[in-house]
Amino acid sequence: MQHESMVHALDEIRRTLKPNGILIDLRPVESNWSVEVSSSTGQQVAGRLNDMPMGLADDEAAFHAMREVESRGWYIKEKEDEFAFFYYWDTPSEMKEFMEDEWEDFEKMEDEVYLKVKSLWSQANADARVRVRVKMLITRWKKL
Amino acid sequence: MQKDPEGFERKILHGFVDVKDKHVLEVGCGEGRLTWKYAGASSLTVGFDPDHDALRVARADMITHLHESARDKSRGTPVHFANASASNIPFSKETFDIAILAWSL
């Protein structure tokens, strides 16, 4: 979504909110998410993904839009936090296929990281899965 | 593929906002993955998304969740899914207590 569209959408949401209504903005942010192997015996980090320009631009547009609606006096920020959201796959190849299909424009896994995660996974316990640690941002805004 | 089996998203969402007995609008609900993590407590939930295919999944899953609600008499929340875009939200002003931008900004 482009910046102007985001600001317009935030105005539409504001219109439908009751006085003092609450807006929760919940979204992932690019942050070279880590690729890990997880099993009953623990976790190992294989490496990190590379943020792609489109994902970084989307994040900047979203932050810019929220700054703008705050400066217009439409909303005031009440609370913000970060947390981890994990995607799990049974095998490294399933993870790679998903990334190439769904995250092509946002995250890229270098061959070196893929080889490392395959190696760690093959040596880990039988219950080992691979996962990506996505950085999430949650913000609570109040309508003014 | 499995998303957030630890339930971190649900836990932090409930820590950020109390949806009990509230009217909630979810913007960009997609297949309703997040919707069912809070809708049981709200008095009304409306999720909308421009993606017809995603909404088809959300509506199909509703049958399962409504059956779960029917078993728990304390639940039984009206949930509606609509095909719409955030550029023109098809509701009158001051309808909702809470709006959730679900991975959509």
gemmi code that builds the backbone of each chain (N, CA, C; Angstrom):
import gemmi

chains = {
    "A": [
        ("MET", (0.847, -1.196, 0.000), (0.000, 0.000, 0.000), (0.882, 1.245, 0.000)),
        ("GLN", (0.532, 2.218, -0.805), (1.307, 3.445, -0.865), (0.962, 4.364, 0.309)),
        ("HIS", (1.850, 5.334, 0.546), (1.694, 6.211, 1.703), (0.319, 6.892, 1.738)),
        ("GLU", (-0.092, 7.480, 0.613), (-1.376, 8.206, 0.585), (-2.539, 7.260, 0.879)),
        ("SER", (-2.444, 6.040, 0.355), (-3.508, 5.058, 0.586), (-3.562, 4.663, 2.059)),
        ("MET", (-2.385, 4.553, 2.671), (-2.344, 4.199, 4.100), (-2.996, 5.303, 4.934)),
        ("VAL", (-2.669, 6.547, 4.641), (-3.227, 7.662, 5.405), (-4.747, 7.712, 5.213)),
        ("HIS", (-5.192, 7.492, 3.996), (-6.638, 7.481, 3.731), (-7.318, 6.339, 4.493)),
        ("ALA", (-6.693, 5.153, 4.494), (-7.258, 4.001, 5.221), (-7.334, 4.297, 6.717)),
        ("LEU", (-6.319, 4.948, 7.255), (-6.322, 5.280, 8.679), (-7.404, 6.313, 9.002)),
        ("ASP", (-7.705, 7.172, 8.033), (-8.809, 8.128, 8.212), (-10.157, 7.403, 8.173)),
        ("GLU", (-10.277, 6.430, 7.276), (-11.508, 5.630, 7.199), (-11.737, 4.843, 8.500)),
        ("ILE", (-10.668, 4.273, 9.024), (-10.779, 3.524, 10.288), (-11.207, 4.476, 11.405)),
        ("ARG", (-10.609, 5.653, 11.405), (-10.949, 6.659, 12.426), (-12.433, 7.016, 12.371)),
        ("ARG", (-12.949, 7.121, 11.147), (-14.368, 7.460, 10.970), (-15.272, 6.399, 11.588)),
        ("THR", (-14.891, 5.141, 11.460), (-15.761, 4.063, 11.956), (-15.566, 3.793, 13.451)),
        ("LEU", (-14.522, 4.365, 14.057), (-14.291, 4.153, 15.490), (-15.149, 5.099, 16.325)),
        ("LYS", (-15.638, 4.580, 17.453), (-16.360, 5.421, 18.407), (-15.383, 6.420, 19.046)),
        ("PRO", (-15.876, 7.473, 19.682), (-14.976, 8.399, 20.395), (-14.104, 7.625, 21.390)),
        ("ASN", (-12.829, 7.967, 21.431), (-11.843, 7.277, 22.273), (-11.634, 5.806, 21.880)),
        ("GLY", (-12.042, 5.462, 20.671), (-11.838, 4.096, 20.176), (-10.364, 3.763, 20.069)),
        ("ILE", (-10.071, 2.475, 20.016), (-8.687, 1.989, 20.019), (-8.340, 1.375, 18.666)),
        ("LEU", (-7.156, 1.729, 18.169), (-6.616, 1.109, 16.957), (-5.385, 0.295, 17.344)),
        ("ILE", (-5.395, -0.985, 16.983), (-4.226, -1.843, 17.195), (-3.562, -2.070, 15.847)),
        ("ASP", (-2.298, -1.672, 15.754), (-1.507, -1.905, 14.538), (-0.554, -3.055, 14.836)),
        ("LEU", (-0.776, -4.180, 14.170), (-0.004, -5.397, 14.418), (0.625, -5.830, 13.103)),
        ("ARG", (1.968, -5.842, 13.040), (2.597, -6.178, 11.752), (4.052, -6.609, 11.940)),
        ("PRO", (4.531, -7.398, 10.978), (5.952, -7.757, 10.997), (6.795, -6.595, 10.495)),
        ("VAL", (8.017, -6.498, 10.984), (8.951, -5.494, 10.460), (10.235, -6.202, 10.035)),
        ("GLU", (10.797, -5.714, 8.947), (12.034, -6.315, 8.422), (13.150, -6.124, 9.438)),
        ("SER", (13.910, -7.189, 9.648), (14.991, -7.088, 10.626), (15.965, -8.252, 10.468)),
        ("ASN", (16.265, -8.621, 9.215), (17.162, -9.767, 8.966), (16.796, -10.926, 9.895)),
        ("TRP", (15.579, -11.425, 9.711), (15.037, -12.466, 10.590), (15.974, -13.677, 10.645)),
        ("SER", (16.102, -14.275, 11.824), (17.029, -15.395, 11.971), (16.376, -16.720, 11.572)),
        ("VAL", (17.198, -17.581, 11.004), (16.787, -18.927, 10.596), (17.354, -19.904, 11.626)),
        ("GLU", (16.502, -20.719, 12.189), (16.916, -21.548, 13.320), (16.463, -22.996, 13.145)),
        ("VAL", (17.136, -23.875, 13.864), (16.698, -25.266, 13.972), (16.233, -25.461, 15.404)),
        ("SER", (15.030, -25.990, 15.546), (14.429, -26.133, 16.872), (14.083, -27.595, 17.117)),
        ("SER", (14.489, -28.087, 18.275), (14.157, -29.471, 18.633), (13.920, -29.533, 20.132)),
        ("SER", (13.619, -30.716, 20.601), (13.342, -30.866, 22.035), (14.572, -30.584, 22.888)),
        ("THR", (15.742, -30.595, 22.269), (16.960, -30.341, 23.043), (17.421, -28.886, 22.977)),
        ("GLY", (16.750, -28.063, 22.175), (17.109, -26.655, 22.131), (17.056, -26.072, 20.733)),
        ("GLN", (17.604, -24.866, 20.602), (17.582, -24.155, 19.327), (19.006, -23.794, 18.901)),
        ("GLN", (19.207, -23.777, 17.577), (20.483, -23.344, 17.018), (20.212, -22.355, 15.887)),
        ("VAL", (20.989, -21.280, 15.832), (20.817, -20.279, 14.782), (21.718, -20.636, 13.603)),
        ("ALA", (21.115, -20.732, 12.417), (21.878, -21.070, 11.209), (22.362, -19.825, 10.479)),
        ("GLY", (21.689, -18.730, 10.666), (22.056, -17.494, 9.977), (20.863, -16.558, 9.921)),
        ("ARG", (20.992, -15.554, 9.070), (19.920, -14.559, 8.991), (19.522, -14.340, 7.534)),
        ("LEU", (18.268, -13.927, 7.351), (17.774, -13.607, 6.016), (18.197, -12.192, 5.653)),
        ("ASN", (18.196, -11.914, 4.367), (18.487, -10.560, 3.902), (17.185, -9.840, 3.590)),
        ("ASP", (17.030, -8.648, 4.159), (15.846, -7.834, 3.868), (15.928, -7.333, 2.432)),
        ("MET", (14.808, -7.388, 1.726), (14.769, -6.923, 0.345), (14.224, -5.489, 0.298)),
        ("PRO", (14.581, -4.734, -0.738), (14.188, -3.317, -0.803), (12.682, -3.079, -0.686)),
        ("MET", (11.860, -3.952, -1.288), (10.416, -3.713, -1.231), (9.882, -3.813, 0.197)),
        ("GLY", (10.390, -4.782, 0.943), (9.959, -4.928, 2.331), (10.362, -3.740, 3.172)),
        ("LEU", (11.584, -3.276, 2.979), (12.064, -2.105, 3.724), (11.255, -0.867, 3.369)),
        ("ALA", (10.911, -0.735, 2.085), (10.118, 0.422, 1.643), (8.709, 0.368, 2.237)),
        ("ASP", (8.132, -0.826, 2.303), (6.800, -0.976, 2.912), (6.811, -0.566, 4.382)),
        ("ASP", (7.852, -1.003, 5.088), (7.964, -0.640, 6.504), (8.068, 0.869, 6.666)),
        ("GLU", (8.913, 1.486, 5.856), (9.099, 2.932, 5.963), (7.793, 3.667, 5.652)),
        ("ALA", (7.065, 3.184, 4.650), (5.783, 3.821, 4.307), (4.793, 3.711, 5.463)),
        ("ALA", (4.772, 2.572, 6.126), (3.848, 2.385, 7.253), (4.214, 3.294, 8.423)),
        ("PHE", (5.511, 3.351, 8.747), (5.938, 4.237, 9.844), (5.650, 5.696, 9.497)),
        ("HIS", (5.893, 6.059, 8.241), (5.647, 7.424, 7.794), (4.162, 7.774, 7.922)),
        ("ALA", (3.304, 6.839, 7.518), (1.851, 7.077, 7.592), (1.409, 7.271, 9.043)),
        ("MET", (1.920, 6.438, 9.949), (1.512, 6.570, 11.351), (2.021, 7.890, 11.940)),
        ("ARG", (3.243, 8.290, 11.564), (3.750, 9.579, 12.049), (2.860, 10.712, 11.551)),
        ("GLU", (2.410, 10.578, 10.308), (1.591, 11.648, 9.731), (0.225, 11.762, 10.418)),
        ("VAL", (-0.444, 10.630, 10.638), (-1.772, 10.710, 11.268), (-1.662, 11.158, 12.727)),
        ("GLU", (-0.521, 10.856, 13.348), (-0.295, 11.341, 14.713), (-0.108, 12.861, 14.696)),
        ("SER", (0.656, 13.344, 13.715), (0.892, 14.791, 13.641), (-0.369, 15.558, 13.269)),
        ("ARG", (-1.299, 14.874, 12.573), (-2.576, 15.513, 12.241), (-3.545, 15.518, 13.425)),
        ("GLY", (-3.165, 14.859, 14.507), (-4.025, 14.822, 15.689), (-5.176, 13.844, 15.572)),
        ("TRP", (-5.019, 12.823, 14.722), (-6.095, 11.836, 14.561), (-6.008, 10.746, 15.628)),
        ("TYR", (-4.779, 10.388, 15.969), (-4.547, 9.315, 16.947), (-3.387, 9.719, 17.857)),
        ("ILE", (-3.371, 9.129, 19.056), (-2.205, 9.281, 19.930), (-1.724, 7.888, 20.344)),
        ("LYS", (-0.396, 7.717, 20.310), (0.177, 6.411, 20.651), (0.120, 6.207, 22.166)),
        ("GLU", (-0.406, 5.050, 22.586), (-0.515, 4.756, 24.016), (0.491, 3.719, 24.488)),
        ("LYS", (0.848, 2.788, 23.596), (1.652, 1.660, 24.048), (2.269, 0.973, 22.835)),
        ("GLU", (3.486, 0.466, 22.986), (4.126, -0.232, 21.860), (5.064, -1.315, 22.400)),
        ("ASP", (5.156, -2.412, 21.675), (6.055, -3.486, 22.104), (6.463, -4.313, 20.884)),
        ("GLU", (7.509, -5.083, 21.066), (7.965, -6.017, 20.030), (7.853, -7.435, 20.571)),
        ("PHE", (7.652, -8.384, 19.687), (7.649, -9.780, 20.109), (8.040, -10.660, 18.927)),
        ("ALA", (8.339, -11.926, 19.213), (8.735, -12.868, 18.165), (7.540, -13.695, 17.720)),
        ("PHE", (7.471, -13.904, 16.410), (6.427, -14.743, 15.806), (7.177, -15.766, 14.962)),
        ("PHE", (6.960, -17.046, 15.253), (7.734, -18.082, 14.566), (6.916, -18.777, 13.479)),
        ("TYR", (7.550, -18.950, 12.333), (7.056, -19.832, 11.273), (7.873, -21.123, 11.384)),
        ("TYR", (7.194, -22.261, 11.384), (7.870, -23.556, 11.473), (7.620, -24.386, 10.216)),
        ("TRP", (8.653, -25.128, 9.796), (8.525, -26.111, 8.716), (9.172, -27.409, 9.179)),
        ("ASP", (8.705, -28.502, 8.592), (9.258, -29.807, 8.975), (10.655, -30.012, 8.399)),
        ("THR", (10.923, -29.420, 7.232), (12.226, -29.634, 6.580), (12.764, -28.308, 6.013)),
        ("PRO", (14.088, -28.218, 5.822), (14.653, -27.015, 5.190), (14.119, -26.779, 3.778)),
        ("SER", (13.875, -27.851, 3.030), (13.396, -27.651, 1.647), (11.988, -27.056, 1.627)),
        ("GLU", (11.142, -27.442, 2.590), (9.801, -26.840, 2.672), (9.903, -25.350, 2.995)),
        ("MET", (10.830, -25.011, 3.878), (11.033, -23.606, 4.227), (11.487, -22.809, 3.002)),
        ("LYS", (12.448, -23.369, 2.284), (12.998, -22.684, 1.110), (11.907, -22.465, 0.058)),
        ("GLU", (11.106, -23.494, -0.168), (10.038, -23.385, -1.164), (9.033, -22.299, -0.770)),
        ("PHE", (8.672, -22.264, 0.513), (7.730, -21.244, 0.985), (8.303, -19.843, 0.773)),
        ("MET", (9.559, -19.681, 1.141), (10.176, -18.349, 1.012), (10.209, -17.887, -0.440)),
        ("GLU", (10.527, -18.811, -1.325), (10.606, -18.431, -2.739), (9.231, -18.099, -3.314)),
        ("ASP", (8.188, -18.748, -2.784), (6.828, -18.483, -3.273), (6.198, -17.244, -2.638)),
        ("GLU", (6.401, -17.097, -1.323), (5.638, -16.099, -0.573), (6.433, -14.853, -0.172)),
        ("TRP", (7.732, -15.007, 0.012), (8.523, -13.890, 0.546), (9.522, -13.343, -0.474)),
        ("GLU", (9.348, -13.699, -1.715), (10.331, -13.359, -2.740), (10.719, -11.884, -2.728)),
        ("ASP", (9.725, -11.012, -2.540), (9.986, -9.576, -2.597), (10.439, -8.990, -1.259)),
        ("PHE", (10.412, -9.820, -0.206), (10.640, -9.263, 1.124), (11.890, -9.796, 1.826)),
        ("GLU", (12.138, -11.096, 1.658), (13.269, -11.711, 2.354), (13.986, -12.682, 1.421)),
        ("LYS", (15.300, -12.722, 1.508), (16.069, -13.646, 0.680), (16.995, -14.465, 1.577)),
        ("MET", (17.027, -15.783, 1.323), (17.931, -16.649, 2.060), (19.123, -16.989, 1.168)),
        ("GLU", (20.307, -16.594, 1.595), (21.511, -16.897, 0.820), (21.801, -18.399, 0.889)),
        ("ASP", (22.496, -18.906, -0.142), (22.816, -20.337, -0.212), (23.599, -20.801, 1.024)),
        ("GLU", (24.468, -19.943, 1.499), (25.297, -20.274, 2.663), (24.427, -20.580, 3.895)),
        ("VAL", (23.379, -19.782, 4.067), (22.476, -19.989, 5.213), (21.675, -21.270, 5.015)),
        ("TYR", (21.247, -21.503, 3.773), (20.472, -22.720, 3.488), (21.308, -23.977, 3.746)),
        ("LEU", (22.549, -23.953, 3.312), (23.426, -25.107, 3.540), (23.656, -25.332, 5.035)),
        ("LYS", (23.808, -24.239, 5.757), (24.033, -24.332, 7.202), (22.806, -24.915, 7.910)),
        ("VAL", (21.613, -24.446, 7.534), (20.407, -24.934, 8.210), (20.168, -26.406, 7.858)),
        ("LYS", (20.486, -26.773, 6.629), (20.347, -28.190, 6.251), (21.292, -29.069, 7.085)),
        ("SER", (22.510, -28.581, 7.269), (23.507, -29.329, 8.028), (23.076, -29.475, 9.488)),
        ("LEU", (22.659, -28.372, 10.096), (22.234, -28.408, 11.503), (21.019, -29.316, 11.680)),
        ("TRP", (20.077, -29.193, 10.745), (18.833, -29.989, 10.837), (19.128, -31.484, 10.709)),
        ("SER", (20.025, -31.841, 9.802), (20.318, -33.263, 9.576), (21.051, -33.891, 10.761)),
        ("GLN", (21.756, -33.045, 11.527), (22.491, -33.565, 12.693), (21.682, -33.500, 13.987)),
        ("ALA", (20.527, -32.820, 13.926), (19.737, -32.618, 15.150), (18.858, -33.838, 15.442)),
        ("ASN", (18.150, -33.761, 16.561), (17.229, -34.838, 16.942), (16.182, -35.095, 15.857)),
        ("ALA", (15.567, -36.248, 15.917), (14.569, -36.616, 14.905), (13.365, -35.668, 14.921)),
        ("ASP", (13.110, -35.025, 16.062), (11.944, -34.133, 16.143), (12.281, -32.702, 15.692)),
        ("ALA", (13.470, -32.498, 15.154), (13.897, -31.141, 14.797), (13.073, -30.571, 13.644)),
        ("ARG", (12.738, -29.294, 13.793), (12.076, -28.548, 12.720), (12.892, -27.287, 12.461)),
        ("VAL", (12.635, -26.653, 11.342), (13.299, -25.380, 11.060), (12.287, -24.259, 11.257)),
        ("ARG", (12.781, -23.102, 11.628), (11.866, -21.994, 11.891), (12.522, -20.661, 11.551)),
        ("VAL", (11.696, -19.661, 11.327), (12.161, -18.290, 11.139), (11.550, -17.436, 12.234)),
        ("ARG", (12.404, -16.661, 12.863), (11.971, -15.770, 13.950), (11.625, -14.397, 13.350)),
        ("VAL", (10.342, -14.133, 13.223), (9.886, -12.871, 12.633), (9.728, -11.827, 13.737)),
        ("LYS", (10.286, -10.650, 13.482), (10.134, -9.557, 14.449), (8.785, -8.878, 14.235)),
        ("MET", (7.989, -8.841, 15.290), (6.654, -8.244, 15.207), (6.601, -6.968, 16.034)),
        ("LEU", (5.793, -6.041, 15.556), (5.565, -4.788, 16.269), (4.072, -4.661, 16.539)),
        ("ILE", (3.722, -4.337, 17.765), (2.313, -4.081, 18.093), (2.224, -2.712, 18.759)),
        ("THR", (1.302, -1.904, 18.261), (1.137, -0.545, 18.782), (-0.332, -0.290, 19.056)),
        ("ARG", (-0.596, 0.310, 20.190), (-1.968, 0.690, 20.561), (-2.111, 2.205, 20.409)),
        ("TRP", (-3.071, 2.610, 19.578), (-3.351, 4.021, 19.340), (-4.767, 4.340, 19.829)),
        ("LYS", (-4.941, 5.557, 20.345), (-6.291, 5.993, 20.725), (-6.766, 7.078, 19.778)),
        ("LYS", (-7.992, 6.942, 19.333), (-8.582, 7.964, 18.466), (-8.785, 9.258, 19.266)),
        ("LEU", (-8.389, 10.367, 18.671), (-8.577, 11.668, 19.335), (-9.786, 12.409, 18.758)),
    ],
    "B": [
        ("MET", (3.577, -26.294, 7.182), (4.028, -25.056, 7.800), (3.088, -24.687, 8.937)),
        ("GLN", (3.661, -24.197, 10.000), (2.870, -23.837, 11.176), (3.272, -22.425, 11.609)),
        ("LYS", (2.277, -21.630, 11.962), (2.552, -20.248, 12.368), (2.262, -20.067, 13.855)),
        ("ASP", (3.226, -19.554, 14.559), (3.058, -19.151, 15.960), (2.397, -20.227, 16.827)),
        ("PRO", (2.938, -21.452, 16.847), (2.314, -22.481, 17.702), (2.403, -22.139, 19.189)),
        ("GLU", (3.348, -21.258, 19.544), (3.486, -20.866, 20.950), (2.364, -19.937, 21.402)),
        ("GLY", (1.676, -19.322, 20.425), (0.567, -18.422, 20.755), (1.010, -17.071, 21.286)),
        ("PHE", (2.222, -16.639, 20.911), (2.719, -15.340, 21.393), (1.841, -14.185, 20.904)),
        ("GLU", (1.372, -14.297, 19.674), (0.574, -13.211, 19.103), (-0.731, -13.014, 19.877)),
        ("ARG", (-1.408, -14.115, 20.161), (-2.669, -14.033, 20.908), (-2.433, -13.445, 22.295)),
        ("LYS", (-1.359, -13.917, 22.960), (-1.091, -13.451, 24.322), (-0.839, -11.954, 24.349)),
        ("ILE", (-0.019, -11.478, 23.424), (0.321, -10.044, 23.471), (-0.866, -9.185, 23.028)),
        ("LEU", (-1.661, -9.703, 22.095), (-2.842, -8.955, 21.666), (-3.801, -8.757, 22.840)),
        ("HIS", (-4.045, -9.809, 23.587), (-4.959, -9.698, 24.734), (-4.370, -8.816, 25.830)),
        ("GLY", (-3.039, -8.719, 25.889), (-2.421, -7.822, 26.854), (-2.518, -6.368, 26.433)),
        ("PHE", (-2.732, -6.140, 25.150), (-2.783, -4.773, 24.631), (-4.193, -4.205, 24.588)),
        ("VAL", (-5.180, -5.077, 24.473), (-6.542, -4.571, 24.344), (-7.526, -5.602, 24.884)),
        ("ASP", (-8.519, -5.115, 25.596), (-9.556, -5.991, 26.137), (-10.763, -5.922, 25.196)),
        ("VAL", (-11.020, -7.014, 24.498), (-12.102, -7.018, 23.503), (-13.434, -7.467, 24.097)),
        ("LYS", (-13.440, -7.791, 25.389), (-14.663, -8.328, 26.011), (-15.833, -7.351, 25.843)),
        ("ASP", (-16.904, -7.858, 25.271), (-18.151, -7.098, 25.063), (-17.964, -5.872, 24.164)),
        ("LYS", (-16.944, -5.897, 23.339), (-16.681, -4.767, 22.447), (-17.039, -5.112, 20.998)),
        ("HIS", (-17.259, -4.057, 20.215), (-17.452, -4.212, 18.773), (-16.085, -4.029, 18.112)),
        ("VAL", (-15.637, -5.051, 17.390), (-14.275, -5.058, 16.847), (-14.310, -5.129, 15.321)),
        ("LEU", (-13.514, -4.277, 14.697), (-13.342, -4.296, 13.245), (-11.929, -4.778, 12.943)),
        ("GLU", (-11.805, -5.813, 12.138), (-10.466, -6.286, 11.748), (-10.223, -5.934, 10.289)),
        ("VAL", (-9.206, -5.130, 10.066), (-8.879, -4.644, 8.731), (-7.831, -5.560, 8.109)),
        ("GLY", (-8.181, -6.202, 7.002), (-7.258, -7.140, 6.369), (-7.240, -8.469, 7.098)),
        ("CYS", (-8.422, -9.023, 7.308), (-8.531, -10.259, 8.119), (-8.009, -11.481, 7.387)),
        ("GLY", (-7.882, -11.407, 6.058), (-7.404, -12.557, 5.291), (-8.259, -13.788, 5.531)),
        ("GLU", (-7.598, -14.885, 5.877), (-8.304, -16.152, 6.103), (-8.859, -16.266, 7.524)),
        ("GLY", (-8.731, -15.208, 8.308), (-9.301, -15.201, 9.658), (-8.418, -15.857, 10.705)),
        ("ARG", (-7.135, -16.035, 10.364), (-6.224, -16.692, 11.316), (-6.195, -15.967, 12.664)),
        ("LEU", (-6.089, -14.623, 12.625), (-6.049, -13.850, 13.867), (-7.447, -13.701, 14.470)),
        ("THR", (-8.442, -13.621, 13.625), (-9.811, -13.335, 14.071), (-10.255, -14.266, 15.203)),
        ("TRP", (-9.988, -15.560, 15.004), (-10.489, -16.534, 15.982), (-9.694, -16.535, 17.273)),
        ("LYS", (-8.639, -15.735, 17.346), (-7.863, -15.664, 18.580), (-8.464, -14.670, 19.576)),
        ("TYR", (-9.440, -13.865, 19.119), (-10.049, -12.904, 20.045), (-11.576, -12.845, 19.926)),
        ("ALA", (-12.103, -13.309, 18.800), (-13.527, -13.082, 18.520), (-14.456, -13.709, 19.561)),
        ("GLY", (-13.991, -14.750, 20.237), (-14.841, -15.406, 21.230), (-15.225, -14.500, 22.382)),
        ("ALA", (-14.428, -13.457, 22.633), (-14.707, -12.571, 23.766), (-15.476, -11.318, 23.373)),
        ("SER", (-15.439, -10.951, 22.121), (-16.076, -9.700, 21.704), (-17.593, -9.898, 21.562)),
        ("SER", (-18.325, -8.793, 21.518), (-19.778, -8.931, 21.319), (-20.114, -8.912, 19.834)),
        ("LEU", (-19.225, -8.341, 19.028), (-19.395, -8.352, 17.576), (-18.018, -8.232, 16.933)),
        ("THR", (-17.750, -9.058, 15.959), (-16.500, -8.951, 15.205), (-16.831, -8.904, 13.720)),
        ("VAL", (-16.268, -7.914, 13.033), (-16.400, -7.831, 11.583), (-15.004, -7.803, 10.993)),
        ("GLY", (-14.707, -8.778, 10.159), (-13.430, -8.794, 9.466), (-13.658, -8.518, 8.001)),
        ("PHE", (-12.813, -7.675, 7.424), (-12.959, -7.473, 5.982), (-11.612, -7.543, 5.287)),
        ("ASP", (-11.692, -7.879, 4.001), (-10.483, -8.083, 3.207), (-10.875, -7.989, 1.735)),
        ("PRO", (-9.986, -7.488, 0.893), (-10.317, -7.431, -0.542), (-10.112, -8.766, -1.259)),
        ("ASP", (-9.522, -9.756, -0.595), (-9.189, -11.038, -1.240), (-10.349, -12.039, -1.098)),
        ("HIS", (-11.038, -12.293, -2.197), (-12.192, -13.210, -2.183), (-11.802, -14.611, -1.720)),
        ("ASP", (-10.670, -15.106, -2.213), (-10.259, -16.475, -1.888), (-9.980, -16.623, -0.391)),
        ("ALA", (-9.314, -15.621, 0.175), (-9.019, -15.674, 1.615), (-10.321, -15.660, 2.424)),
        ("LEU", (-11.267, -14.849, 1.996), (-12.553, -14.771, 2.717), (-13.321, -16.081, 2.628)),
        ("ARG", (-13.170, -16.767, 1.509), (-13.841, -18.067, 1.355), (-13.336, -19.043, 2.436)),
        ("VAL", (-12.019, -19.011, 2.680), (-11.440, -19.865, 3.727), (-11.955, -19.435, 5.094)),
        ("ALA", (-11.978, -18.113, 5.323), (-12.447, -17.601, 6.623), (-13.880, -18.037, 6.894)),
        ("ARG", (-14.723, -17.946, 5.880), (-16.135, -18.313, 6.066), (-16.293, -19.818, 6.269)),
        ("ALA", (-15.464, -20.584, 5.583), (-15.525, -22.045, 5.754), (-15.111, -22.430, 7.171)),
        ("ASP", (-14.077, -21.761, 7.697), (-13.619, -22.060, 9.057), (-14.631, -21.628, 10.104)),
        ("MET", (-15.493, -20.686, 9.738), (-16.470, -20.173, 10.695), (-17.368, -21.295, 11.215)),
        ("ILE", (-17.686, -22.254, 10.362), (-18.573, -23.351, 10.771), (-17.946, -24.109, 11.943)),
        ("THR", (-16.663, -24.399, 11.829), (-15.965, -25.098, 12.916), (-15.995, -24.280, 14.191)),
        ("HIS", (-15.697, -22.992, 14.061), (-15.629, -22.146, 15.257), (-17.002, -21.908, 15.869)),
        ("LEU", (-18.033, -21.842, 15.048), (-19.381, -21.673, 15.596), (-19.808, -22.916, 16.367)),
        ("HIS", (-19.396, -24.076, 15.875), (-19.703, -25.307, 16.610), (-19.003, -25.309, 17.967)),
        ("GLU", (-17.746, -24.832, 17.987), (-17.019, -24.742, 19.258), (-17.717, -23.773, 20.200)),
        ("SER", (-18.203, -22.659, 19.662), (-18.896, -21.671, 20.478), (-20.190, -22.236, 21.050)),
        ("ALA", (-20.872, -23.038, 20.237), (-22.146, -23.599, 20.677), (-21.949, -24.535, 21.869)),
        ("ARG", (-20.775, -25.182, 21.928), (-20.499, -26.067, 23.055), (-20.199, -25.271, 24.313)),
        ("ASP", (-19.731, -24.040, 24.141), (-19.402, -23.188, 25.269), (-20.422, -22.049, 25.302)),
        ("LYS", (-21.366, -22.134, 26.219), (-22.481, -21.172, 26.223), (-22.037, -19.751, 26.564)),
        ("SER", (-20.829, -19.619, 27.158), (-20.367, -18.274, 27.484), (-19.886, -17.555, 26.226)),
        ("ARG", (-19.722, -18.320, 25.136), (-19.269, -17.703, 23.893), (-20.468, -17.597, 22.955)),
        ("GLY", (-20.264, -17.612, 21.695), (-21.382, -17.487, 20.774), (-21.422, -16.112, 20.164)),
        ("THR", (-20.265, -15.639, 19.775), (-20.109, -14.284, 19.280), (-20.497, -14.165, 17.813)),
        ("PRO", (-21.253, -13.133, 17.458), (-21.478, -12.909, 16.030), (-20.182, -12.477, 15.335)),
        ("VAL", (-19.832, -13.202, 14.295), (-18.652, -12.865, 13.490), (-19.098, -12.777, 12.038)),
        ("HIS", (-18.694, -11.701, 11.386), (-19.054, -11.510, 9.982), (-17.796, -11.207, 9.183)),
        ("PHE", (-17.760, -11.723, 7.964), (-16.650, -11.421, 7.062), (-17.210, -10.714, 5.833)),
        ("ALA", (-16.530, -9.656, 5.417), (-17.017, -8.862, 4.289), (-15.904, -8.612, 3.291)),
        ("ASN", (-16.296, -8.533, 2.045), (-15.338, -8.214, 0.990), (-15.304, -6.695, 0.825)),
        ("ALA", (-14.208, -6.097, 1.225), (-14.099, -4.638, 1.151), (-12.632, -4.237, 1.232)),
        ("SER", (-12.407, -2.981, 0.888), (-11.056, -2.427, 0.955), (-11.031, -1.333, 2.015)),
        ("ALA", (-9.849, -1.134, 2.606), (-9.719, -0.094, 3.631), (-9.887, 1.299, 3.058)),
        ("SER", (-9.842, 1.428, 1.742), (-10.019, 2.751, 1.144), (-11.470, 3.212, 1.207)),
        ("ASN", (-12.379, 2.265, 1.441), (-13.798, 2.625, 1.533), (-14.483, 1.609, 2.453)),
        ("ILE", (-14.408, 1.843, 3.738), (-14.941, 0.886, 4.710), (-16.464, 1.024, 4.760)),
        ("PRO", (-17.178, -0.061, 4.480), (-18.636, 0.035, 4.304), (-19.422, 0.011, 5.617)),
        ("PHE", (-19.051, 0.900, 6.542), (-19.790, 0.993, 7.801), (-19.965, 2.458, 8.160)),
        ("SER", (-21.041, 2.739, 8.861), (-21.308, 4.122, 9.237), (-20.341, 4.551, 10.333)),
        ("LYS", (-20.317, 5.841, 10.603), (-19.329, 6.370, 11.533), (-19.618, 5.930, 12.975)),
        ("GLU", (-18.545, 5.858, 13.735), (-18.597, 5.554, 15.174), (-19.352, 4.257, 15.467)),
        ("THR", (-18.967, 3.200, 14.753), (-19.612, 1.887, 14.912), (-18.830, 0.976, 15.849)),
        ("PHE", (-17.498, 1.105, 15.826), (-16.653, 0.118, 16.500), (-15.877, 0.723, 17.685)),
        ("ASP", (-15.657, -0.123, 18.696), (-14.829, 0.280, 19.846), (-13.355, 0.097, 19.538)),
        ("ILE", (-13.056, -0.936, 18.755), (-11.666, -1.327, 18.494), (-11.504, -1.664, 17.012)),
        ("ALA", (-10.417, -1.205, 16.432), (-10.046, -1.632, 15.076), (-8.674, -2.296, 15.156)),
        ("ILE", (-8.533, -3.398, 14.462), (-7.245, -4.106, 14.442), (-6.730, -4.141, 13.009)),
        ("LEU", (-5.573, -3.546, 12.812), (-4.887, -3.642, 11.519), (-4.052, -4.903, 11.571)),
        ("ALA", (-4.527, -5.939, 10.915), (-3.924, -7.254, 11.048), (-2.920, -7.518, 9.926)),
        ("TRP", (-1.660, -7.183, 10.183), (-0.596, -7.400, 9.199), (-0.944, -6.704, 7.887)),
        ("SER", (-1.610, -5.565, 7.947), (-2.131, -5.005, 6.709), (-1.671, -3.592, 6.419)),
        ("LEU", (-0.931, -2.936, 7.332), (-0.483, -1.578, 7.009), (0.815, -1.650, 6.214)),
    ],
}
model = gemmi.Model(1)
for chain_id, residues in chains.items():
    chain = gemmi.Chain(chain_id)
    for i, (resn, *xyz) in enumerate(residues, 1):
        res = gemmi.Residue()
        res.name, res.seqid = resn, gemmi.SeqId(i, " ")
        for name, pos in zip(("N", "CA", "C"), xyz):
            atom = gemmi.Atom()
            atom.name, atom.element = name, gemmi.Element(name[0])
            atom.pos, atom.b_iso = gemmi.Position(*pos), 0.0
            res.add_atom(atom)
        chain.add_residue(res)
    model.add_chain(chain)
structure = gemmi.Structure()
structure.add_model(model)
structure.setup_entities()
